[in-house]
Amino acid sequence: FDNRHHREENYMYKKVLTWTLTIGFAGAGFLRAEAPAFSFLQFGVGAHSQALGKAYTAKGGDAGVMSYNPSLLTQSGSPEIYFYHTQYISKFRYNYGAYVQPLTRWKSVLGLSLGEYSKGSIDGRDKDGNPTGAFSAADRIITLAYAQKVSDTFSAGGALKAVRSEIGSYSSNGAAIDLSGTYNVLQTKVAAALLNIGPKVKYEDKTSPMPMTLALGAARNLHRS
């Protein structure tokens, strides 16, 4: 009986994760008809979320959830400092740091994060393929987030983002907001997040939309102590 019960729990757990992944990616594809600007905003933050295929909308557990669902910051019971680093096979790397401060008196949480996607030094070439010297390229973001516990079962959150992209002597700036909510029902978290809502970004004479994403998810802890 114990073995069969364990297998059933594992199956249910996988089913929840699959549902979260499917809805999240379907929503993201539906909202984007053009190639977006600042595509690094779609990168996953944190080893835990990456292991779950970025199906973190209803999961949470650390300050990195600020990138997926600000409303889940209400899970933070104490101040938290968070760092994340990814080194890709190429020279590209992504660094992310966040600080979370609970405001217990108001049942709310403030969060601040900084991120940088560095592409290192790139060898420049002219139209004929002749070297023109090296240049650097990087994308940066600063995020201010706020989450409020509205009731025992519902939390709401939002974030303001300032984004800057630099390629050599060229640069582009953008701004966006995130809106999210999490509802606890029958020991299950059901969450929705609309991320990167903002105006189009201009890079020289070309404009591109922000990578707006709709993510829906549900998570349930099946572990029994």
Secondary structure as UniProt FT lines:
FT   HELIX           2..31
FT   HELIX           39..42
FT   HELIX           47..51
FT   TURN            52..54
FT   TURN            57..59
FT   HELIX           63..67
FT   HELIX           70..75
FT   STRAND          80..87
FT   STRAND          93..103
FT   HELIX           104..106
FT   STRAND          108..125
FT   TURN            127..128
FT   STRAND          131..149
FT   STRAND          154..167
FT   TURN            168..169
FT   STRAND          170..185
FT   TURN            186..187
FT   STRAND          188..197
FT   STRAND          201..203
FT   TURN            204..205
FT   STRAND          206..208
FT   STRAND          213..220
//
